[in-house]
Amino acid sequence: MDDRTASLLRVLGVQAALVSAAIHLIEGLPSLFVYLPILSVRDPRPYLFVPSALLLVALATVIVRGSHNRRLYSLSAGVLLTYSAGYAWWHLTDHGGLLPRHDVSDPIGEIAAHLASDPIALVSFAAQALGAAAFLSLFVADPGPPANAADDAGEPTTAVAGDE
């Protein structure tokens, strides 16, 4: 993968991650402000949405500031894919149960119906898919920082295991 493609994938991945993080913060913060003072865990989503969205913002910031680390890409993709899996689990198990209380003969159709009825969830789901695809592509084939970038900064050019 050339540097131009990697840069484009970084931009797409970061933008998609920030869209997803913003939606999860908008959905999670109001409920967290209600549930946290009374220590209620009636709905676990705010306790998961807010920290994970802040983690995505932090990861996007580090990537934008020039870190080309495969661990950051994999963690970003992991958070985005966890959001998607969590959405499917939430809606297939009657909003948070361990097992479905109703017969789901077509799980993909069930998720598609939920997404079709909620445009914000659809945007978030699409952003999660785009971001995860971009970050996983970078994880597999990112060329890393240019060879002369460390020389220009006056730093030694030593490779760290896992950053190749």
N, C-alpha and C positions, 0 to 999 in steps of 0.2 A: 504494500500500500504506500502510495507516495504521500508527501507531506500535505499537499493540497486536499486530498481526500480525507486524511486524518483530521485536518483542521475543520473541514466541513462536518465530519461526523461528531467532533467535539462540540461544535456550535449546536448542531441538532440535538445531541444528547443532553447538553446542559439546558437548552431551552425547554425541552420536553420534561426534564426533571424539575425545573422550576415551575412549570405549569402544574404539574402533578402536586408538587409541594404546596403551591399556593392554594389549590383546591382542597387539599387535606387540612391545611391550616384554617381555611375559611369554614370548613365543615367541623373541625375538631375543637377550635378554641372556644366558641360560645358554650358548647356542652361541657368542656373542661372547666370553665368558670362556674358552671352550675354544679357539677358533680364533685369537684375537688374540695370545696369548703365543707361539704357534708360527708365526705369520704365515701361516696356511693360508687359502686362498681356495677350498677344496673346495666350500663352500656359501656363495654370496654374500649370501644373505638376511639374516644377522645384521648385516652391514655396511650394509645398506640399511634394515632395519627400525628399528634403534635411533636413528640420526640423524633419520630421517623422523618417527618417533613423538615424539621430543623436540621437533621442529619443530612438530608438531601441538599439543602441550601448550603451547608458547610462543604459537602463534597463538590458541589458545582463551583463554589468559590475557589477551592483549591485547584480544581481543574482549569478554571479560567485564568488563574494566576500563573499557569505554566507547568503544573506538575503532570507529567505523562507517565503515571504509575499504573501498572496493570491492576494492582490491588484496589485502587480508587475506582477504576472502571468496573471491576467485578462487584465491588460493594454497592456502587450506584445501580448497576443492573439488578443485583439481588434485591435491593429495596423496592425497585419498581416492579419486579416480578412478584414479590411478596404482596404488594398492593393488589395486583391482579388476581393472584391466588386467593387472597383474603376476601376480595369482592365476590368471587365465585363461591367460596365456602359460606360466606354470610348469607347469600341469597339461595343457595341450595339446601341449607340447613335451617330454614325458617328463621333467619336473622339471629344466628348465634348458637343454635343448638349443636350438640355433638353429632347427632344423626338426623337425617331428614324426617320430618313428621308427616310428610305427604309423599306420595309416589311420584318420583321424577323420572319419567320415561325418556325425556330428551333434555339432558342437562345443558347442552349448547343452546337449544331453543329457549330454555328457561332464562339463561343469562342474557341472551339476545333480547328477549322480551323486557327484561329489567332495564337493560341499557337503552332500548328504544323509548321507554317511558321516562327516562331521566337523562336529559341532554347534558347536564353537568357531569354525570357519571360516564357518559359516552366520551366526552372530551377528555376526561381524566384517563379513562381506559386506553384511548387512542394515544395519548401522550406517553403513557406508561409503556405501551408496545413499541412506539417509535424510539423512546429513550433507551429501553432495554436492548433493542436491536442495534442502536448506534454504539452503546457502551460495550456490548458483547463483540461487535465487529472490531472495535478498538482494542479490546482485550486480546483478541486473536492476532491482529495484524498491525498494531500501531508501531510506526517506525521509531518512536521515542523522540527525545529532543535531538536537534541537529548536533553533529559531532563537534562543531566549533562553538556551540553555545556555552559549554563549560570553559573553553579557553577564553572566550570573550569576557566571561564573568570573573576570570582569575582563579577558577576552582580547578582542582585536579580532575582528570577524566578517569575516574575509577567507576567500574560498573558494580551495581549492587545486585545480588542474587534476586531473581524474580522481576527485575525491572527491564530485562532485555526484551 
